[in-house]
């Protein structure tokens, strides 16, 4: 069975401060850390979420 790209597992090197913050968010929101990181990355990469340059 072929995996859907939306569910692809990937290994990332994440600095400790980012991992700790993401883990805290995940605990607070009762989500998995991967879900939190995906949401943050998605918010950053969506055109409407990006800050405009002057």
mmCIF entry with sequence, helices, sheets and N, C-alpha, C, O atoms, coordinates in Angstrom:
data_MODEL
# 
_entry.id   MODEL 
# 
_entity.id                         1 
_entity.type                       polymer 
_entity.pdbx_number_of_molecules   1 
# 
_entity_poly.entity_id                      1 
_entity_poly.type                           'polypeptide(L)' 
_entity_poly.nstd_linkage                   no 
_entity_poly.nstd_monomer                   no 
_entity_poly.pdbx_seq_one_letter_code       
;(UNK)(UNK)(UNK)(UNK)(UNK)(UNK)(UNK)(UNK)(UNK)(UNK)(UNK)(UNK)(UNK)(UNK)(UNK)(UNK)
(UNK)(UNK)(UNK)(UNK)(UNK)(UNK)(UNK)(UNK)(UNK)(UNK)(UNK)(UNK)(UNK)(UNK)(UNK)(UNK)
(UNK)(UNK)(UNK)(UNK)(UNK)(UNK)(UNK)(UNK)(UNK)(UNK)(UNK)(UNK)(UNK)(UNK)(UNK)(UNK)
(UNK)(UNK)(UNK)(UNK)(UNK)(UNK)
;
_entity_poly.pdbx_seq_one_letter_code_can   XXXXXXXXXXXXXXXXXXXXXXXXXXXXXXXXXXXXXXXXXXXXXXXXXXXXXX 
_entity_poly.pdbx_strand_id                 A 
# 
loop_
_entity_poly_seq.entity_id 
_entity_poly_seq.num 
_entity_poly_seq.mon_id 
_entity_poly_seq.hetero 
1 1  UNK n 
1 2  UNK n 
1 3  UNK n 
1 4  UNK n 
1 5  UNK n 
1 6  UNK n 
1 7  UNK n 
1 8  UNK n 
1 9  UNK n 
1 10 UNK n 
1 11 UNK n 
1 12 UNK n 
1 13 UNK n 
1 14 UNK n 
1 15 UNK n 
1 16 UNK n 
1 17 UNK n 
1 18 UNK n 
1 19 UNK n 
1 20 UNK n 
1 21 UNK n 
1 22 UNK n 
1 23 UNK n 
1 24 UNK n 
1 25 UNK n 
1 26 UNK n 
1 27 UNK n 
1 28 UNK n 
1 29 UNK n 
1 30 UNK n 
1 31 UNK n 
1 32 UNK n 
1 33 UNK n 
1 34 UNK n 
1 35 UNK n 
1 36 UNK n 
1 37 UNK n 
1 38 UNK n 
1 39 UNK n 
1 40 UNK n 
1 41 UNK n 
1 42 UNK n 
1 43 UNK n 
1 44 UNK n 
1 45 UNK n 
1 46 UNK n 
1 47 UNK n 
1 48 UNK n 
1 49 UNK n 
1 50 UNK n 
1 51 UNK n 
1 52 UNK n 
1 53 UNK n 
1 54 UNK n 
# 
_struct_asym.id          A 
_struct_asym.entity_id   1 
# 
loop_
_struct_conf.conf_type_id 
_struct_conf.id 
_struct_conf.pdbx_PDB_helix_id 
_struct_conf.beg_label_comp_id 
_struct_conf.beg_label_asym_id 
_struct_conf.beg_label_seq_id 
_struct_conf.pdbx_beg_PDB_ins_code 
_struct_conf.end_label_comp_id 
_struct_conf.end_label_asym_id 
_struct_conf.end_label_seq_id 
_struct_conf.pdbx_end_PDB_ins_code 
_struct_conf.beg_auth_comp_id 
_struct_conf.beg_auth_asym_id 
_struct_conf.beg_auth_seq_id 
_struct_conf.end_auth_comp_id 
_struct_conf.end_auth_asym_id 
_struct_conf.end_auth_seq_id 
_struct_conf.pdbx_PDB_helix_class 
_struct_conf.details 
_struct_conf.pdbx_PDB_helix_length 
HELX_P HELX_P1 AA1 UNK A 5  ? UNK A 7  ? UNK A 5  UNK A 7  5 ? 3  
HELX_P HELX_P2 AA2 UNK A 16 ? UNK A 29 ? UNK A 16 UNK A 29 1 ? 14 
HELX_P HELX_P3 AA3 UNK A 33 ? UNK A 45 ? UNK A 33 UNK A 45 1 ? 13 
HELX_P HELX_P4 AA4 UNK A 47 ? UNK A 49 ? UNK A 47 UNK A 49 5 ? 3  
# 
_struct_conf_type.id          HELX_P 
_struct_conf_type.criteria    ? 
_struct_conf_type.reference   ? 
# 
loop_
_atom_site.group_PDB 
_atom_site.id 
_atom_site.type_symbol 
_atom_site.label_atom_id 
_atom_site.label_alt_id 
_atom_site.label_comp_id 
_atom_site.label_asym_id 
_atom_site.label_entity_id 
_atom_site.label_seq_id 
_atom_site.pdbx_PDB_ins_code 
_atom_site.Cartn_x 
_atom_site.Cartn_y 
_atom_site.Cartn_z 
_atom_site.occupancy 
_atom_site.B_iso_or_equiv 
_atom_site.pdbx_formal_charge 
_atom_site.auth_seq_id 
_atom_site.auth_comp_id 
_atom_site.auth_asym_id 
_atom_site.auth_atom_id 
_atom_site.pdbx_PDB_model_num 
ATOM 1   N N  . UNK A 1 1  ? 0.838  -1.177 0.000  1.00 0.00 ? 1  UNK A N  1 
ATOM 2   C CA . UNK A 1 1  ? 0.000  0.000  0.000  1.00 0.00 ? 1  UNK A CA 1 
ATOM 3   C C  . UNK A 1 1  ? 0.886  1.245  0.000  1.00 0.00 ? 1  UNK A C  1 
ATOM 4   O O  . UNK A 1 1  ? 1.836  1.336  0.777  1.00 0.00 ? 1  UNK A O  1 
ATOM 5   N N  . UNK A 1 2  ? 0.574  2.189  -0.863 1.00 0.00 ? 2  UNK A N  1 
ATOM 6   C CA . UNK A 1 2  ? 1.360  3.411  -0.960 1.00 0.00 ? 2  UNK A CA 1 
ATOM 7   C C  . UNK A 1 2  ? 0.906  4.408  0.104  1.00 0.00 ? 2  UNK A C  1 
ATOM 8   O O  . UNK A 1 2  ? -0.291 4.580  0.338  1.00 0.00 ? 2  UNK A O  1 
ATOM 9   N N  . UNK A 1 3  ? 1.846  5.041  0.725  1.00 0.00 ? 3  UNK A N  1 
ATOM 10  C CA . UNK A 1 3  ? 1.538  6.035  1.756  1.00 0.00 ? 3  UNK A CA 1 
ATOM 11  C C  . UNK A 1 3  ? 1.155  7.358  1.140  1.00 0.00 ? 3  UNK A C  1 
ATOM 12  O O  . UNK A 1 3  ? 1.757  7.794  0.159  1.00 0.00 ? 3  UNK A O  1 
ATOM 13  N N  . UNK A 1 4  ? 0.168  7.987  1.707  1.00 0.00 ? 4  UNK A N  1 
ATOM 14  C CA . UNK A 1 4  ? -0.222 9.335  1.295  1.00 0.00 ? 4  UNK A CA 1 
ATOM 15  C C  . UNK A 1 4  ? 0.854  10.302 1.775  1.00 0.00 ? 4  UNK A C  1 
ATOM 16  O O  . UNK A 1 4  ? 1.324  10.194 2.908  1.00 0.00 ? 4  UNK A O  1 
ATOM 17  N N  . UNK A 1 5  ? 1.246  11.245 0.923  1.00 0.00 ? 5  UNK A N  1 
ATOM 18  C CA . UNK A 1 5  ? 2.280  12.199 1.305  1.00 0.00 ? 5  UNK A CA 1 
ATOM 19  C C  . UNK A 1 5  ? 1.905  12.984 2.554  1.00 0.00 ? 5  UNK A C  1 
ATOM 20  O O  . UNK A 1 5  ? 2.788  13.405 3.301  1.00 0.00 ? 5  UNK A O  1 
ATOM 21  N N  . UNK A 1 6  ? 0.628  13.187 2.794  1.00 0.00 ? 6  UNK A N  1 
ATOM 22  C CA . UNK A 1 6  ? 0.198  13.926 3.980  1.00 0.00 ? 6  UNK A CA 1 
ATOM 23  C C  . UNK A 1 6  ? 0.564  13.185 5.262  1.00 0.00 ? 6  UNK A C  1 
ATOM 24  O O  . UNK A 1 6  ? 0.670  13.800 6.323  1.00 0.00 ? 6  UNK A O  1 
ATOM 25  N N  . UNK A 1 7  ? 0.755  11.882 5.172  1.00 0.00 ? 7  UNK A N  1 
ATOM 26  C CA . UNK A 1 7  ? 1.078  11.075 6.343  1.00 0.00 ? 7  UNK A CA 1 
ATOM 27  C C  . UNK A 1 7  ? 2.531  10.627 6.360  1.00 0.00 ? 7  UNK A C  1 
ATOM 28  O O  . UNK A 1 7  ? 2.888  9.746  7.143  1.00 0.00 ? 7  UNK A O  1 
ATOM 29  N N  . UNK A 1 8  ? 3.373  11.204 5.523  1.00 0.00 ? 8  UNK A N  1 
ATOM 30  C CA . UNK A 1 8  ? 4.759  10.768 5.412  1.00 0.00 ? 8  UNK A CA 1 
ATOM 31  C C  . UNK A 1 8  ? 5.542  11.104 6.681  1.00 0.00 ? 8  UNK A C  1 
ATOM 32  O O  . UNK A 1 8  ? 5.480  12.221 7.194  1.00 0.00 ? 8  UNK A O  1 
ATOM 33  N N  . UNK A 1 9  ? 6.269  10.122 7.164  1.00 0.00 ? 9  UNK A N  1 
ATOM 34  C CA . UNK A 1 9  ? 7.133  10.342 8.323  1.00 0.00 ? 9  UNK A CA 1 
ATOM 35  C C  . UNK A 1 9  ? 8.476  10.858 7.831  1.00 0.00 ? 9  UNK A C  1 
ATOM 36  O O  . UNK A 1 9  ? 9.020  10.367 6.841  1.00 0.00 ? 9  UNK A O  1 
ATOM 37  N N  . UNK A 1 10 ? 9.001  11.849 8.532  1.00 0.00 ? 10 UNK A N  1 
ATOM 38  C CA . UNK A 1 10 ? 10.262 12.462 8.158  1.00 0.00 ? 10 UNK A CA 1 
ATOM 39  C C  . UNK A 1 10 ? 11.063 12.724 9.419  1.00 0.00 ? 10 UNK A C  1 
ATOM 40  O O  . UNK A 1 10 ? 10.504 13.104 10.448 1.00 0.00 ? 10 UNK A O  1 
ATOM 41  N N  . UNK A 1 11 ? 12.357 12.524 9.343  1.00 0.00 ? 11 UNK A N  1 
ATOM 42  C CA . UNK A 1 11 ? 13.226 12.823 10.468 1.00 0.00 ? 11 UNK A CA 1 
ATOM 43  C C  . UNK A 1 11 ? 13.795 14.222 10.284 1.00 0.00 ? 11 UNK A C  1 
ATOM 44  O O  . UNK A 1 11 ? 14.370 14.535 9.242  1.00 0.00 ? 11 UNK A O  1 
ATOM 45  N N  . UNK A 1 12 ? 13.632 15.056 11.299 1.00 0.00 ? 12 UNK A N  1 
ATOM 46  C CA . UNK A 1 12 ? 14.153 16.422 11.272 1.00 0.00 ? 12 UNK A CA 1 
ATOM 47  C C  . UNK A 1 12 ? 15.052 16.643 12.475 1.00 0.00 ? 12 UNK A C  1 
ATOM 48  O O  . UNK A 1 12 ? 14.836 16.060 13.538 1.00 0.00 ? 12 UNK A O  1 
ATOM 49  N N  . UNK A 1 13 ? 16.052 17.480 12.306 1.00 0.00 ? 13 UNK A N  1 
ATOM 50  C CA . UNK A 1 13 ? 16.865 17.920 13.436 1.00 0.00 ? 13 UNK A CA 1 
ATOM 51  C C  . UNK A 1 13 ? 16.280 19.235 13.915 1.00 0.00 ? 13 UNK A C  1 
ATOM 52  O O  . UNK A 1 13 ? 16.312 20.233 13.196 1.00 0.00 ? 13 UNK A O  1 
ATOM 53  N N  . UNK A 1 14 ? 15.752 19.237 15.115 1.00 0.00 ? 14 UNK A N  1 
ATOM 54  C CA . UNK A 1 14 ? 15.109 20.420 15.677 1.00 0.00 ? 14 UNK A CA 1 
ATOM 55  C C  . UNK A 1 14 ? 15.875 20.817 16.929 1.00 0.00 ? 14 UNK A C  1 
ATOM 56  O O  . UNK A 1 14 ? 16.159 19.982 17.789 1.00 0.00 ? 14 UNK A O  1 
ATOM 57  N N  . UNK A 1 15 ? 16.203 22.095 17.022 1.00 0.00 ? 15 UNK A N  1 
ATOM 58  C CA . UNK A 1 15 ? 16.952 22.572 18.182 1.00 0.00 ? 15 UNK A CA 1 
ATOM 59  C C  . UNK A 1 15 ? 16.115 22.421 19.447 1.00 0.00 ? 15 UNK A C  1 
ATOM 60  O O  . UNK A 1 15 ? 14.886 22.461 19.410 1.00 0.00 ? 15 UNK A O  1 
ATOM 61  N N  . UNK A 1 16 ? 16.812 22.248 20.565 1.00 0.00 ? 16 UNK A N  1 
ATOM 62  C CA . UNK A 1 16 ? 16.147 21.947 21.832 1.00 0.00 ? 16 UNK A CA 1 
ATOM 63  C C  . UNK A 1 16 ? 15.085 22.961 22.232 1.00 0.00 ? 16 UNK A C  1 
ATOM 64  O O  . UNK A 1 16 ? 14.011 22.576 22.692 1.00 0.00 ? 16 UNK A O  1 
ATOM 65  N N  . UNK A 1 17 ? 15.367 24.258 22.062 1.00 0.00 ? 17 UNK A N  1 
ATOM 66  C CA . UNK A 1 17 ? 14.390 25.261 22.489 1.00 0.00 ? 17 UNK A CA 1 
ATOM 67  C C  . UNK A 1 17 ? 13.100 25.167 21.678 1.00 0.00 ? 17 UNK A C  1 
ATOM 68  O O  . UNK A 1 17 ? 12.012 25.378 22.214 1.00 0.00 ? 17 UNK A O  1 
ATOM 69  N N  . UNK A 1 18 ? 13.219 24.853 20.390 1.00 0.00 ? 18 UNK A N  1 
ATOM 70  C CA . UNK A 1 18 ? 12.045 24.707 19.528 1.00 0.00 ? 18 UNK A CA 1 
ATOM 71  C C  . UNK A 1 18 ? 11.271 23.450 19.916 1.00 0.00 ? 18 UNK A C  1 
ATOM 72  O O  . UNK A 1 18 ? 10.043 23.471 19.991 1.00 0.00 ? 18 UNK A O  1 
ATOM 73  N N  . UNK A 1 19 ? 11.991 22.360 20.161 1.00 0.00 ? 19 UNK A N  1 
ATOM 74  C CA . UNK A 1 19 ? 11.349 21.105 20.557 1.00 0.00 ? 19 UNK A CA 1 
ATOM 75  C C  . UNK A 1 19 ? 10.609 21.259 21.880 1.00 0.00 ? 19 UNK A C  1 
ATOM 76  O O  . UNK A 1 19 ? 9.492  20.765 22.035 1.00 0.00 ? 19 UNK A O  1 
ATOM 77  N N  . UNK A 1 20 ? 11.229 21.941 22.825 1.00 0.00 ? 20 UNK A N  1 
ATOM 78  C CA . UNK A 1 20 ? 10.604 22.142 24.135 1.00 0.00 ? 20 UNK A CA 1 
ATOM 79  C C  . UNK A 1 20 ? 9.333  22.978 24.005 1.00 0.00 ? 20 UNK A C  1 
ATOM 80  O O  . UNK A 1 20 ? 8.311  22.665 24.616 1.00 0.00 ? 20 UNK A O  1 
ATOM 81  N N  . UNK A 1 21 ? 9.401  24.045 23.205 1.00 0.00 ? 21 UNK A N  1 
ATOM 82  C CA . UNK A 1 21 ? 8.226  24.896 22.998 1.00 0.00 ? 21 UNK A CA 1 
ATOM 83  C C  . UNK A 1 21 ? 7.113  24.127 22.288 1.00 0.00 ? 21 UNK A C  1 
ATOM 84  O O  . UNK A 1 21 ? 5.945  24.239 22.658 1.00 0.00 ? 21 UNK A O  1 
ATOM 85  N N  . UNK A 1 22 ? 7.475  23.351 21.273 1.00 0.00 ? 22 UNK A N  1 
ATOM 86  C CA . UNK A 1 22 ? 6.473  22.567 20.536 1.00 0.00 ? 22 UNK A CA 1 
ATOM 87  C C  . UNK A 1 22 ? 5.854  21.499 21.429 1.00 0.00 ? 22 UNK A C  1 
ATOM 88  O O  . UNK A 1 22 ? 4.652  21.244 21.351 1.00 0.00 ? 22 UNK A O  1 
ATOM 89  N N  . UNK A 1 23 ? 6.662  20.875 22.273 1.00 0.00 ? 23 UNK A N  1 
ATOM 90  C CA . UNK A 1 23 ? 6.141  19.864 23.200 1.00 0.00 ? 23 UNK A CA 1 
ATOM 91  C C  . UNK A 1 23 ? 5.168  20.499 24.191 1.00 0.00 ? 23 UNK A C  1 
ATOM 92  O O  . UNK A 1 23 ? 4.130  19.915 24.503 1.00 0.00 ? 23 UNK A O  1 
ATOM 93  N N  . UNK A 1 24 ? 5.496  21.688 24.683 1.00 0.00 ? 24 UNK A N  1 
ATOM 94  C CA . UNK A 1 24 ? 4.605  22.385 25.616 1.00 0.00 ? 24 UNK A CA 1 
ATOM 95  C C  . UNK A 1 24 ? 3.282  22.730 24.930 1.00 0.00 ? 24 UNK A C  1 
ATOM 96  O O  . UNK A 1 24 ? 2.213  22.568 25.520 1.00 0.00 ? 24 UNK A O  1 
ATOM 97  N N  . UNK A 1 25 ? 3.354  23.206 23.684 1.00 0.00 ? 25 UNK A N  1 
ATOM 98  C CA . UNK A 1 25 ? 2.135  23.515 22.929 1.00 0.00 ? 25 UNK A CA 1 
ATOM 99  C C  . UNK A 1 25 ? 1.308  22.257 22.717 1.00 0.00 ? 25 UNK A C  1 
ATOM 100 O O  . UNK A 1 25 ? 0.084  22.282 22.854 1.00 0.00 ? 25 UNK A O  1 
ATOM 101 N N  . UNK A 1 26 ? 1.971  21.160 22.383 1.00 0.00 ? 26 UNK A N  1 
ATOM 102 C CA . UNK A 1 26 ? 1.271  19.899 22.138 1.00 0.00 ? 26 UNK A CA 1 
ATOM 103 C C  . UNK A 1 26 ? 0.553  19.425 23.400 1.00 0.00 ? 26 UNK A C  1 
ATOM 104 O O  . UNK A 1 26 ? -0.593 18.978 23.339 1.00 0.00 ? 26 UNK A O  1 
ATOM 105 N N  . UNK A 1 27 ? 1.218  19.523 24.520 1.00 0.00 ? 27 UNK A N  1 
ATOM 106 C CA . UNK A 1 27 ? 0.613  19.123 25.789 1.00 0.00 ? 27 UNK A CA 1 
ATOM 107 C C  . UNK A 1 27 ? -0.590 20.001 26.109 1.00 0.00 ? 27 UNK A C  1 
ATOM 108 O O  . UNK A 1 27 ? -1.647 19.503 26.498 1.00 0.00 ? 27 UNK A O  1 
ATOM 109 N N  . UNK A 1 28 ? -0.423 21.307 25.942 1.00 0.00 ? 28 UNK A N  1 
ATOM 110 C CA . UNK A 1 28 ? -1.502 22.250 26.239 1.00 0.00 ? 28 UNK A CA 1 
ATOM 111 C C  . UNK A 1 28 ? -2.710 22.023 25.334 1.00 0.00 ? 28 UNK A C  1 
ATOM 112 O O  . UNK A 1 28 ? -3.852 22.120 25.782 1.00 0.00 ? 28 UNK A O  1 
ATOM 113 N N  . UNK A 1 29 ? -2.456 21.719 24.054 1.00 0.00 ? 29 UNK A N  1 
ATOM 114 C CA . UNK A 1 29 ? -3.535 21.556 23.077 1.00 0.00 ? 29 UNK A CA 1 
ATOM 115 C C  . UNK A 1 29 ? -4.000 20.106 22.942 1.00 0.00 ? 29 UNK A C  1 
ATOM 116 O O  . UNK A 1 29 ? -4.884 19.800 22.143 1.00 0.00 ? 29 UNK A O  1 
ATOM 117 N N  . UNK A 1 30 ? -3.394 19.220 23.734 1.00 0.00 ? 30 UNK A N  1 
ATOM 118 C CA . UNK A 1 30 ? -3.697 17.788 23.689 1.00 0.00 ? 30 UNK A CA 1 
ATOM 119 C C  . UNK A 1 30 ? -3.556 17.241 22.268 1.00 0.00 ? 30 UNK A C  1 
ATOM 120 O O  . UNK A 1 30 ? -4.453 16.579 21.748 1.00 0.00 ? 30 UNK A O  1 
ATOM 121 N N  . UNK A 1 31 ? -2.408 17.535 21.654 1.00 0.00 ? 31 UNK A N  1 
ATOM 122 C CA . UNK A 1 31 ? -2.084 17.064 20.315 1.00 0.00 ? 31 UNK A CA 1 
ATOM 123 C C  . UNK A 1 31 ? -0.725 16.383 20.352 1.00 0.00 ? 31 UNK A C  1 
ATOM 124 O O  . UNK A 1 31 ? 0.017  16.487 21.329 1.00 0.00 ? 31 UNK A O  1 
ATOM 125 N N  . UNK A 1 32 ? -0.419 15.687 19.270 1.00 0.00 ? 32 UNK A N  1 
ATOM 126 C CA . UNK A 1 32 ? 0.918  15.127 19.116 1.00 0.00 ? 32 UNK A CA 1 
ATOM 127 C C  . UNK A 1 32 ? 1.858  16.246 18.686 1.00 0.00 ? 32 UNK A C  1 
ATOM 128 O O  . UNK A 1 32 ? 1.437  17.205 18.039 1.00 0.00 ? 32 UNK A O  1 
ATOM 129 N N  . UNK A 1 33 ? 3.126  16.120 19.045 1.00 0.00 ? 33 UNK A N  1 
ATOM 130 C CA . UNK A 1 33 ? 4.104  17.152 18.702 1.00 0.00 ? 33 UNK A CA 1 
ATOM 131 C C  . UNK A 1 33 ? 4.215  17.315 17.180 1.00 0.00 ? 33 UNK A C  1 
ATOM 132 O O  . UNK A 1 33 ? 4.409  18.429 16.692 1.00 0.00 ? 33 UNK A O  1 
ATOM 133 N N  . UNK A 1 34 ? 4.095  16.237 16.446 1.00 0.00 ? 34 UNK A N  1 
ATOM 134 C CA . UNK A 1 34 ? 4.144  16.315 14.984 1.00 0.00 ? 34 UNK A CA 1 
ATOM 135 C C  . UNK A 1 34 ? 3.012  17.147 14.409 1.00 0.00 ? 34 UNK A C  1 
ATOM 136 O O  . UNK A 1 34 ? 3.196  17.873 13.432 1.00 0.00 ? 34 UNK A O  1 
ATOM 137 N N  . UNK A 1 35 ? 1.835  17.037 15.024 1.00 0.00 ? 35 UNK A N  1 
ATOM 138 C CA . UNK A 1 35 ? 0.690  17.840 14.575 1.00 0.00 ? 35 UNK A CA 1 
ATOM 139 C C  . UNK A 1 35 ? 0.952  19.326 14.800 1.00 0.00 ? 35 UNK A C  1 
ATOM 140 O O  . UNK A 1 35 ? 0.651  20.156 13.943 1.00 0.00 ? 35 UNK A O  1 
ATOM 141 N N  . UNK A 1 36 ? 1.513  19.650 15.955 1.00 0.00 ? 36 UNK A N  1 
ATOM 142 C CA . UNK A 1 36 ? 1.806  21.050 16.271 1.00 0.00 ? 36 UNK A CA 1 
ATOM 143 C C  . UNK A 1 36 ? 2.841  21.605 15.302 1.00 0.00 ? 36 UNK A C  1 
ATOM 144 O O  . UNK A 1 36 ? 2.670  22.704 14.775 1.00 0.00 ? 36 UNK A O  1 
ATOM 145 N N  . UNK A 1 37 ? 3.906  20.858 15.066 1.00 0.00 ? 37 UNK A N  1 
ATOM 146 C CA . UNK A 1 37 ? 4.952  21.325 14.155 1.00 0.00 ? 37 UNK A CA 1 
ATOM 147 C C  . UNK A 1 37 ? 4.401  21.464 12.742 1.00 0.00 ? 37 UNK A C  1 
ATOM 148 O O  . UNK A 1 37 ? 4.742  22.416 12.041 1.00 0.00 ? 37 UNK A O  1 
ATOM 149 N N  . UNK A 1 38 ? 3.561  20.538 12.315 1.00 0.00 ? 38 UNK A N  1 
ATOM 150 C CA . UNK A 1 38 ? 2.942  20.640 10.985 1.00 0.00 ? 38 UNK A CA 1 
ATOM 151 C C  . UNK A 1 38 ? 2.071  21.883 10.878 1.00 0.00 ? 38 UNK A C  1 
ATOM 152 O O  . UNK A 1 38 ? 2.109  22.586 9.868  1.00 0.00 ? 38 UNK A O  1 
ATOM 153 N N  . UNK A 1 39 ? 1.287  22.156 11.914 1.00 0.00 ? 39 UNK A N  1 
ATOM 154 C CA . UNK A 1 39 ? 0.430  23.348 11.900 1.00 0.00 ? 39 UNK A CA 1 
ATOM 155 C C  . UNK A 1 39 ? 1.260  24.625 11.838 1.00 0.00 ? 39 UNK A C  1 
ATOM 156 O O  . UNK A 1 39 ? 0.916  25.556 11.109 1.00 0.00 ? 39 UNK A O  1 
ATOM 157 N N  . UNK A 1 40 ? 2.349  24.673 12.600 1.00 0.00 ? 40 UNK A N  1 
ATOM 158 C CA . UNK A 1 40 ? 3.214  25.850 12.587 1.00 0.00 ? 40 UNK A CA 1 
ATOM 159 C C  . UNK A 1 40 ? 3.877  26.033 11.223 1.00 0.00 ? 40 UNK A C  1 
ATOM 160 O O  . UNK A 1 40 ? 3.945  27.150 10.710 1.00 0.00 ? 40 UNK A O  1 
ATOM 161 N N  . UNK A 1 41 ? 4.360  24.953 10.642 1.00 0.00 ? 41 UNK A N  1 
ATOM 162 C CA . UNK A 1 41 ? 4.987  25.030 9.319  1.00 0.00 ? 41 UNK A CA 1 
ATOM 163 C C  . UNK A 1 41 ? 3.968  25.443 8.268  1.00 0.00 ? 41 UNK A C  1 
ATOM 164 O O  . UNK A 1 41 ? 4.265  26.263 7.399  1.00 0.00 ? 41 UNK A O  1 
ATOM 165 N N  . UNK A 1 42 ? 2.779  24.883 8.342  1.00 0.00 ? 42 UNK A N  1 
ATOM 166 C CA . UNK A 1 42 ? 1.716  25.223 7.395  1.00 0.00 ? 42 UNK A CA 1 
ATOM 167 C C  . UNK A 1 42 ? 1.350  26.699 7.507  1.00 0.00 ? 42 UNK A C  1 
ATOM 168 O O  . UNK A 1 42 ? 1.181  27.372 6.490  1.00 0.00 ? 42 UNK A O  1 
ATOM 169 N N  . UNK A 1 43 ? 1.228  27.203 8.717  1.00 0.00 ? 43 UNK A N  1 
ATOM 170 C CA . UNK A 1 43 ? 0.886  28.614 8.926  1.00 0.00 ? 43 UNK A CA 1 
ATOM 171 C C  . UNK A 1 43 ? 1.972  29.524 8.356  1.00 0.00 ? 43 UNK A C  1 
ATOM 172 O O  . UNK A 1 43 ? 1.670  30.586 7.811  1.00 0.00 ? 43 UNK A O  1 
ATOM 173 N N  . UNK A 1 44 ? 3.219  29.116 8.477  1.00 0.00 ? 44 UNK A N  1 
ATOM 174 C CA . UNK A 1 44 ? 4.328  29.926 7.965  1.00 0.00 ? 44 UNK A CA 1 
ATOM 175 C C  . UNK A 1 44 ? 4.387  29.909 6.444  1.00 0.00 ? 44 UNK A C  1 
ATOM 176 O O  . UNK A 1 44 ? 4.754  30.909 5.828  1.00 0.00 ? 44 UNK A O  1 
ATOM 177 N N  . UNK A 1 45 ? 4.030  28.783 5.834  1.00 0.00 ? 45 UNK A N  1 
ATOM 178 C CA . UNK A 1 45 ? 4.179  28.649 4.386  1.00 0.00 ? 45 UNK A CA 1 
ATOM 179 C C  . UNK A 1 45 ? 2.961  29.079 3.590  1.00 0.00 ? 45 UNK A C  1 
ATOM 180 O O  . UNK A 1 45 ? 3.055  29.237 2.373  1.00 0.00 ? 45 UNK A O  1 
ATOM 181 N N  . UNK A 1 46 ? 1.816  29.273 4.243  1.00 0.00 ? 46 UNK A N  1 
ATOM 182 C CA . UNK A 1 46 ? 0.626  29.725 3.521  1.00 0.00 ? 46 UNK A CA 1 
ATOM 183 C C  . UNK A 1 46 ? 0.765  31.209 3.202  1.00 0.00 ? 46 UNK A C  1 
ATOM 184 O O  . UNK A 1 46 ? 1.097  31.996 4.088  1.00 0.00 ? 46 UNK A O  1 
ATOM 185 N N  . UNK A 1 47 ? 0.517  31.606 1.954  1.00 0.00 ? 47 UNK A N  1 
ATOM 186 C CA . UNK A 1 47 ? 0.718  33.002 1.544  1.00 0.00 ? 47 UNK A CA 1 
ATOM 187 C C  . UNK A 1 47 ? 0.007  34.028 2.430  1.00 0.00 ? 47 UNK A C  1 
ATOM 188 O O  . UNK A 1 47 ? 0.582  35.077 2.719  1.00 0.00 ? 47 UNK A O  1 
ATOM 189 N N  . UNK A 1 48 ? -1.203 33.762 2.862  1.00 0.00 ? 48 UNK A N  1 
ATOM 190 C CA . UNK A 1 48 ? -1.952 34.721 3.675  1.00 0.00 ? 48 UNK A CA 1 
ATOM 191 C C  . UNK A 1 48 ? -1.315 34.920 5.049  1.00 0.00 ? 48 UNK A C  1 
ATOM 192 O O  . UNK A 1 48 ? -1.493 35.969 5.668  1.00 0.00 ? 48 UNK A O  1 
ATOM 193 N N  . UNK A 1 49 ? -0.580 33.928 5.525  1.00 0.00 ? 49 UNK A N  1 
ATOM 194 C CA . UNK A 1 49 ? 0.009  34.003 6.854  1.00 0.00 ? 49 UNK A CA 1 
ATOM 195 C C  . UNK A 1 49 ? 1.366  34.704 6.844  1.00 0.00 ? 49 UNK A C  1 
ATOM 196 O O  . UNK A 1 49 ? 1.840  35.157 7.886  1.00 0.00 ? 49 UNK A O  1 
ATOM 197 N N  . UNK A 1 50 ? 1.990  34.794 5.674  1.00 0.00 ? 50 UNK A N  1 
ATOM 198 C CA . UNK A 1 50 ? 3.312  35.406 5.596  1.00 0.00 ? 50 UNK A CA 1 
ATOM 199 C C  . UNK A 1 50 ? 3.226  36.922 5.714  1.00 0.00 ? 50 UNK A C  1 
ATOM 200 O O  . UNK A 1 50 ? 2.342  37.543 5.123  1.00 0.00 ? 50 UNK A O  1 
ATOM 201 N N  . UNK A 1 51 ? 4.141  37.523 6.478  1.00 0.00 ? 51 UNK A N  1 
ATOM 202 C CA . UNK A 1 51 ? 4.144  38.985 6.574  1.00 0.00 ? 51 UNK A CA 1 
ATOM 203 C C  . UNK A 1 51 ? 4.536  39.612 5.238  1.00 0.00 ? 51 UNK A C  1 
ATOM 204 O O  . UNK A 1 51 ? 5.350  39.059 4.498  1.00 0.00 ? 51 UNK A O  1 
ATOM 205 N N  . UNK A 1 52 ? 3.961  40.752 4.940  1.00 0.00 ? 52 UNK A N  1 
ATOM 206 C CA . UNK A 1 52 ? 4.284  41.453 3.695  1.00 0.00 ? 52 UNK A CA 1 
ATOM 207 C C  . UNK A 1 52 ? 5.605  42.182 3.844  1.00 0.00 ? 52 UNK A C  1 
ATOM 208 O O  . UNK A 1 52 ? 5.929  42.699 4.913  1.00 0.00 ? 52 UNK A O  1 
ATOM 209 N N  . UNK A 1 53 ? 6.361  42.216 2.764  1.00 0.00 ? 53 UNK A N  1 
ATOM 210 C CA . UNK A 1 53 ? 7.612  42.970 2.758  1.00 0.00 ? 53 UNK A CA 1 
ATOM 211 C C  . UNK A 1 53 ? 7.343  44.385 2.292  1.00 0.00 ? 53 UNK A C  1 
ATOM 212 O O  . UNK A 1 53 ? 6.510  44.619 1.417  1.00 0.00 ? 53 UNK A O  1 
ATOM 213 N N  . UNK A 1 54 ? 8.056  45.324 2.887  1.00 0.00 ? 54 UNK A N  1 
ATOM 214 C CA . UNK A 1 54 ? 7.868  46.737 2.509  1.00 0.00 ? 54 UNK A CA 1 
ATOM 215 C C  . UNK A 1 54 ? 8.582  47.073 1.220  1.00 0.00 ? 54 UNK A C  1 
ATOM 216 O O  . UNK A 1 54 ? 8.527  48.214 0.762  1.00 0.00 ? 54 UNK A O  1 
# 
